[in-house]
Amino acid sequence: MLKAGRTFGIDLDWTFFNVLSRPGKFDDTARSLGATVIHSGVELNAKVAFVRHLRSVVRSGGYDVVHCHHDIVSAVYLVSAMGLPLRRRIVHVHNADLHVPTGNAAKASLVREPMRTICLRLADRIVGISRYALTNFLGGRPEKPSRDTVLYYGIDTSPYSGPLPDRAAIRRALDLPEDAKILLFVSRMVSYKNPLFVVEVLARLAASDTTVYAVFVGTGPLEDAVLARAAELGVSGRVRMLGWREDGAMLMRAANLFIFPRTEEFTDGAAREGLGLVVVEAQAAGLPSLLSRGIPDDAIVNPELCNVLALAEGPDAWAAAARAIIARARPDARASLEVIERSPFALRAGFDNLIALHAL
């Protein structure tokens, strides 16, 4: 959004306060765009010292707005700013997990509701990245129209425009046959993103189609488990593990199907997806998608591209659905992109809505 502001000719006086002490990937980029980047000199788990440190930063900075992006942990930042002459206090909810960063499950359960209550009482704006994320954070309380709102991410659609990439060349680069059908999974390799389910679907597809492969983009603790399960099912040669990539848009434009079987119930400390921005990006790429019911409706901008199937249907049903989707003609890429560019996820729309949120 900072970069978008420069593109639109709007200067923003923003400071990014990072609770981690180590440098971040985009520090230099943010500074080159005129922002201030501060890394906390005190660890978050040193609660009293952290609150005092952040309070001194907010007081000395003379800020108008504090925009907290740490979901329920934003309570700590709001407490740090109590009594200071801020004109707006925003809690931005990006996930539905209400995660408390502690290894003690009992402690997390004990403090979760008090932290939620602090956020709801001290913030004058509660912002969800989806309708589901917002209502989940409110925890059954009625929405307050003057306080509670949904703000969709604005995405840069430029990587999804222009001529289509050389799909044969991309397949060669991935050591795939030029006629390979690619199932693309883009996410962290963790249990609630459900990459092992993709392997199960792949095995069913491969039983009748020798041209199908699964490409995994992401890292996480289940990388080895995915490879092990692929070996057990005899599809090791049909799996490509790419780690994190900067060319996700190109891969989406070259793939045949985006598959995202996010768990639908509370699993391993994680609820449903807060939004699933990668689902929106797949639609910008014109890539047909097969999604679980763990994805909020907000993420489905172009229903023509999005196919939703319950996980309870099992990998056989998912494989049948994937086979049918791949067999269909792919929708026009330019028309698919235009749907996103006319939506609240367009870059300008997201930027304008964010600035309106900060307006005093």
Salt bridges, closest charged atoms under 4 A:
ASP11 OD1 - ARG6 NE 3.54
ASP27 OD2 - HIS39 NE2 2.52
ASP28 OD1 - ARG31 NH1 3.75
GLU113 OE2 - ARG116 NH2 2.51
GLU113 OE1 - ARG141 NH2 3.85
ASP124 OD1 - ARG88 NE 4.00
GLU143 OE2 - ARG131 NH1 2.55
ASP148 OD1 - ARG147 NE 2.56
GLU178 OE2 - ARG172 NH1 2.51
GLU200 OE1 - ARG204 NH1 2.72
GLU200 OE2 - ARG229 NE 2.62
ASP209 OD2 - LYS181 NZ 3.24
GLU232 OE1 - ARG229 NH1 2.70
GLU246 OE2 - LYS25 NZ 2.53
ASP247 OD2 - ARG245 NH2 2.79
GLU273 OE2 - LYS193 NZ 2.86
GLU273 OE1 - ARG262 NH1 2.44
ASP316 OD1 - ARG204 NE 3.26
GLU338 OE2 - ARG334 NE 3.38
GLU341 OE1 - ARG334 NH2 2.75
ASP352 OD1 - ARG348 NE 2.98
